[in-house]
Amino acid sequence: MDCPASKWEMVLPLCLLVNLASSICIVIVNKWLYTHHNFPNITLTALHFVMTWLGLVICAAVGMFKPKPIRILSIVPLALSFCGFVVFTNLSLENNTVGTYQLAKAMTTPCIVLIHTYFYRRKYSIPVQLTLIPITLGVVCNSYYDVRFNILGTVFATAGVLVTSVYQVVTKSPSQCTVCLVLCRCKGRGRLCTVHPHTTVVCVGHSCVRLIIEQYSVILHGFSGLS
């Protein structure tokens, strides 16, 4: 009889591929809406929140996680950082090319290292620190020589990187609840927005796949710890 871990090892790569494809589709569809339809940024951002919440509700309904009450004050830092990172990354995509938007997000890793170093006193090896140099130089050079380089787009991209880094640090904090529980709570309030069918389908699918990956990763981690 096959070990249960082998089943997850087969499913996880598929989920990762679907997650990658859905992430790419979200970026392309969003940029298409901005460029060809002048879709309102606030409406699109609200749509992302609603669709992610809907995806989490579906996952909870099929038993992938169990919702539970969470104190509002305990999730304020995570809620604010999540809202900020979605808003600023969407503004960055609206005001930059797709290439610059994607490369700017690579600066999240150096920012997380800086936050860990100066606020959490975490030490990183010299080789790890050296790898941050070409990442930073590459992003700076690409952004500066981009055919659509503009100050506003750079400001939004920088703000998006900073807030995303804070969000990543907060979600990894031991004091935080399970991310899917928090997001389900944060996005559980309805918002009025114009729904575009392309974005709706992609966002719901993306939310479900992200949660599947999280759950299977936890299961695999558990099995690896027993071996």
ABEGO torsion letter per residue (X at the ends): XBBAAAAAAAAAAAAAAAAAAAAAAAAAAAAAAAAAAGBBAAAAAAAAAAAAAAAAAAAAAAGABBBBBBBAAAAAAAAAAAAAAAAAAAAAAAABBAAAAAAAAAAAAAAAAAAAAAAAGBBBBAAAAAAAAAAAAAAAAAAAABAABBAAAAAAAAAAAAAAAAAAAAAABAABBBAAAAAAAAAABBBBBBBBAAAAAAAAAAAAAAAAAAAAAAAAAAAAAAX
